[in-house]
Amino acid sequence: MDFTESSLRDFLANVSSDSPAPGGGSVSAYVAAMGLALLKKTLIFTFNKTEDEEARRQLVEILKDADNLANEFLEMVNKDAEVFIACMQDKSSPPDKRFAPSRQVAQDICDLCHKAFKIHAKGSYLYSKSMKLDYEAAQRLIDAAFRISWENGHYGEQG
């Protein structure tokens, strides 16, 4: 199932079901995409209010990067679900090996979160301060996604 094509209501119903996926990894990717959407909202608002051509040029670049990264997060929503289901179906491998692909997806989401933090930082000098709460909320959503993915990526590791 393509969870990115379903309604938010359907996605939430799937998350709250007894199915193994979507779960924490898919949710973290979705949350990060929502954080980027909120970031983009603040920057679009800023773009529409400013006449500074250099600031507008920078905002266009940041918006393009945020849009591309949001799409990568949306791809991870489905990838996490697919990989986790495959891990659950693999009964022949020991758990530490069986869930390695799922932990790798979580690490990939963490890496994307690092990129999102950098995009957020680039816009931090440009955004309209009237959008401060939304701009900070975007960062908190990305941070939550990072923390969930980091924990998923390290769950079950030996050592």
N, C-alpha and C positions, 0 to 999 in steps of 0.2 A: 504494500500500500504506500502511496506517496502522501506522506503526512503534511508536506508543504502545500499540497493542493486541497487539503481538507479545510473545513472551516475551523476557527479557533474552538468552537463548541465541540466539534467532532474530535479535534486533537485532544482536548481535555478529557473527553469521554474515553478515548483510547488510553491515555496516560493513567486514568483512574480505574481501568479494567484489570482483570486478572491475567492479561497477556504480558509476557516478559518485556515486550517493547511496544511502544516507545517508553523509555524510562529516563533515568537521570541524565544520561549523555545527550539524548535527543532534546530533553527539556533545556539543558544548559546551552546547547547550540541555538535553540529557539529564543531563549532569554537574551543571549548575546546579540542575535539579529534584532530583537526588539530594542535593545540598548542602542544599537547603531541607527535604528529608525528614529529614535528619540533624539539622538545626536544630530541626525540629518535635519530633523524638524527645526532645531534651534539654529542650525547654520543656514537653512533656507530662509528662515525669518530674518536672520542677520543680513543675508545677501540682499533681500528685498528692501531693507532699511538703509543700507549704506550706499554712499556715492563714491567711496574711495576705490578707484579702479584696481589698485594693487591688492587691496583686501578682497575685492570681488574675484580677482584672478586666483588668489590663494584658496578662497572658499570653493570655487569650482573644482579645483584639484582635490581638495579634501573630500568634497561631496562625491566625486567620482571614485576615490579610493574607498570611501565608506560604503558606497553602493556595491562595488565589486566584492568587498569583504562580507557584506550582509548576504550576498548570494552564496558565498563559500560556506557561511554558517548554515544557510538553509540546506545546502547539499549534505552537510554533516548531520542534520536532523534525520534524514533517511538512512545515511550510511551507518550511523550509530545503531539504529534499529536493526538493519540488515545484518550487521556484523555480530551484534549481541545475540540475535536469534540463531545464527550459525554456530556461535560458541555454545549456546544452550543445547543445540542438537548434537554436538560432538561429544559423544559419551566415551570415546575410546582414549582420549588424551587426559592426562592428569590435569586437575584444575589450574595449576600455575601455568601450564602450557596452553590449555584450552582457552583461557580468557586473555591471553597475550594480545590477540588482534583487537579485542575490545579495549584493552588498556592503551593500545596504540592510537585508536580513534580518539580516546579521551585526551591523549597527549597532543594529538593534532588540533583538537579544539582549544587546548591551552595555548598552543603556538598561535592560533588565529586570534585568541584573546590578547596576546602580546601585541599583535599588529593593531588590534582595535584600540588598545591603550595608547599606542603611538599616534594613531589618527586623532584620538580624543585630545592628546596633548598638543598636536598641531593647531587644533581649533581653539585651544584654551585662551589664546591671546586675541582672538577675532570675534568670538560670539558676543551677541548683544547681552549685556548684563541683566536685562529685563527677563532673559530666559535662563538665568542662573540655576534655578531649582531643577528645570528639565535637563540642563547640561550636566549637572551633578548627578541627577537620577540616572542618566545614560551611563555614566561611569560606574555607578553602583550596580547596575544590571550586568555590565560587562564583568565587573569584579565577582559578582555572584556566580556567573557562568564559569569564570576561571576557577574559582574555588571548588565548585562541584566537579568540574572536569579533572582538576588536579587530584582530588580525592579518588575519583573513579580510576584515574590512571595509575594510582599507586596502591589500590586495593588488591590485596592478595599477593603482593610482592614478597619474595623471600628476603630475609636479611635483617 
